[in-house]
């Protein structure tokens, strides 16, 4: 009976393994399909959209992007923003090329550089980039007094965390079931052996 049980467990092992690998692929596959990308509504039809680490842009619903750095420019992603009744103020990081040993060149975020922009909501006109000094001297900025910046974040972060937690719980369940089955089988086999051991000891005595 014991060999049959082990043979059955061995035959089932690939099924468990396949299911486990399938579940573990859910999170990386989701990330590859754009789980880190988002569209953040900032009011009055305006939004901040993240399409990559370099492309965090400001636009308007059903319209073109108003502020978005492009390849070859030194303008990077939106790092922080302020929304007022008349303006949208943006602080962008820089963009710089990075050359690898094989000569391949890509753009990367330059965190040591900051550019400032002002979008007029009435006309959707973009002004900038400004240096920090130029930015602070603008009338619409000086009128705000203390600037309270907000960081663009994914509004669906809670949903993603819940989905990842669900996937992990399913994976843990899949891992736990065969372990529990094995423990129950071992306990059952020990109980079967106990009477046989007692009979053998009685016969020997």
C-alpha positions in Angstrom: 0.0 0.0 0.0 2.8 2.4 0.8 4.4 2.2 -2.7 1.0 3.0 -4.2 0.6 6.0 -2.1 4.0 7.4 -3.0 3.5 6.6 -6.6 0.2 8.5 -6.5 2.0 11.5 -4.9 4.8 11.5 -7.5 2.3 11.4 -10.3 0.4 14.4 -8.9 3.5 16.5 -8.2 3.9 18.0 -11.7 0.3 19.2 -11.6 1.0 21.1 -8.3 4.2 22.4 -9.7 2.6 23.7 -12.9 -0.2 25.4 -11.0 2.3 27.0 -8.6 4.4 28.4 -11.5 1.3 29.7 -13.2 0.3 31.6 -10.1 3.8 32.9 -9.5 3.8 34.3 -13.1 0.7 36.5 -12.5 2.5 39.3 -10.7 5.5 39.7 -13.1 3.2 39.4 -16.1 0.9 42.1 -14.6 3.9 44.4 -14.1 5.1 43.8 -17.7 1.6 44.7 -19.0 1.7 48.1 -17.2 0.6 47.7 -13.6 3.0 50.6 -12.8 1.4 52.9 -15.3 -1.5 55.0 -14.2 -3.8 58.0 -15.0 -4.4 60.4 -12.1 -7.3 62.8 -12.3 -6.3 66.2 -11.0 -9.5 68.0 -11.6 -11.3 70.0 -14.4 -10.5 67.4 -17.0 -6.8 67.5 -16.4 -4.8 64.4 -15.6 -1.3 63.2 -15.0 -0.4 60.0 -16.9 2.5 57.7 -16.3 3.6 55.6 -19.3 7.2 54.9 -18.1 9.7 56.2 -15.6 10.6 58.9 -18.1 7.2 59.7 -19.3 5.0 61.2 -16.5 3.0 63.8 -18.3 0.2 66.3 -17.9 -2.7 66.4 -20.3 -6.4 67.1 -20.7 -9.1 64.5 -21.2 -9.8 63.9 -24.9 -7.0 66.2 -25.8 -3.2 66.1 -26.5 -0.6 66.1 -23.8 0.3 69.6 -22.7 3.6 68.8 -20.8 5.6 65.8 -21.7 9.4 65.4 -22.1 10.5 63.8 -25.3 13.5 61.9 -26.5 16.5 64.1 -27.1 15.2 66.9 -24.8 16.5 67.5 -21.3 13.0 67.4 -19.8 12.2 64.4 -17.6 9.1 63.2 -15.8 6.7 65.3 -13.6 8.0 64.9 -10.1 5.5 67.1 -8.2 2.6 69.4 -9.0 0.3 72.1 -7.6 -3.2 72.7 -8.7 -4.7 76.2 -8.2 -8.0 77.7 -9.5 -6.2 79.2 -12.5 -3.0 77.2 -13.0 -1.3 73.9 -12.8 2.3 74.1 -11.6 4.7 71.3 -12.4 8.2 70.5 -11.2 10.0 68.1 -13.6 13.2 66.2 -13.2 15.8 66.2 -15.9 16.7 63.7 -18.6 20.2 62.6 -19.6 21.6 60.0 -21.9 23.4 56.9 -20.6 25.9 55.1 -22.8 26.6 51.4 -22.1 29.9 49.6 -22.8 28.6 48.2 -26.1 27.8 51.8 -27.3 24.0 51.5 -26.7 22.5 54.8 -25.6 19.3 55.3 -23.6 17.7 58.3 -21.8 17.5 58.1 -18.0 16.1 60.4 -15.3 18.4 63.0 -14.0 17.4 63.6 -10.4 20.0 66.4 -9.9 18.1 68.7 -12.4 14.8 70.4 -11.9 12.6 72.3 -14.4 9.5 74.3 -13.5 6.4 74.9 -15.7 3.2 76.8 -15.4 0.0 75.8 -17.3 -2.7 78.4 -17.7 -6.0 76.5 -17.3 -8.0 79.1 -19.3 -5.9 78.9 -22.4 -4.1 75.6 -21.8 -0.9 77.5 -22.6 2.4 76.1 -21.2 5.0 78.4 -19.9 8.6 77.2 -19.1 10.9 75.6 -18.5 12.0 78.0 -15.7 14.9 77.8 -13.3 14.1 77.8 -9.6 14.9 81.5 -9.3 12.8 82.4 -12.5 10.0 80.3 -11.2 9.9 81.9 -7.7 9.8 85.4 -9.3 6.6 84.7 -11.3 3.6 86.6 -10.0 1.2 83.5 -10.0 3.8 81.6 -7.9 4.6 84.4 -5.5 0.9 84.9 -4.9 0.6 81.4 -3.5 3.0 82.0 -0.6 4.1 78.6 0.8 4.1 76.0 -2.0 2.6 72.7 -1.0 3.7 70.1 -3.6 2.0 66.8 -4.3 3.6 63.8 -5.8 1.8 62.0 -8.7 0.9 58.5 -7.4 -1.1 55.6 -8.7 -4.7 56.0 -7.6 -5.2 52.2 -7.8 -2.4 51.3 -5.5 -4.8 49.8 -2.9 -6.4 47.6 -5.6 -2.9 46.3 -6.7 -1.9 45.5 -3.2 -5.2 43.6 -2.7 -4.6 41.6 -5.9 -1.0 40.7 -5.0 -2.2 39.6 -1.5 -4.9 37.4 -3.1 -2.3 35.8 -5.4 0.1 35.2 -2.5 -2.7 33.6 -0.4 -3.6 31.3 -3.2 0.0 30.3 -3.7 0.4 29.6 0.1 -2.8 27.5 -0.1 -1.4 25.5 -3.0 1.8 24.9 -1.1 0.1 24.0 2.1 -2.3 21.4 0.7 0.3 18.8 -0.3 2.2 19.3 3.0 -1.0 18.6 5.0 -1.8 15.6 2.8 1.7 14.1 3.4 1.4 14.7 7.2 -2.0 13.0 7.3 -0.7 10.0 5.3 2.4 9.7 7.6 0.2 9.8 10.7 -2.2 7.2 9.1 0.7 4.9 8.3 2.1 5.1 11.8 -1.3 4.2 13.2 -1.4 1.1 10.9 2.0 0.1 11.9 1.3 0.4 15.7 -0.9 -2.7 16.0 1.5 -4.7 13.9 4.4 -3.7 16.1 2.4 -4.7 19.2 1.5 -8.1 17.7 5.1 -8.7 16.8 6.3 -7.9 20.3 3.6 -10.2 21.8 4.6 -13.1 19.5 8.3 -12.6 20.4 7.5 -12.7 24.1 
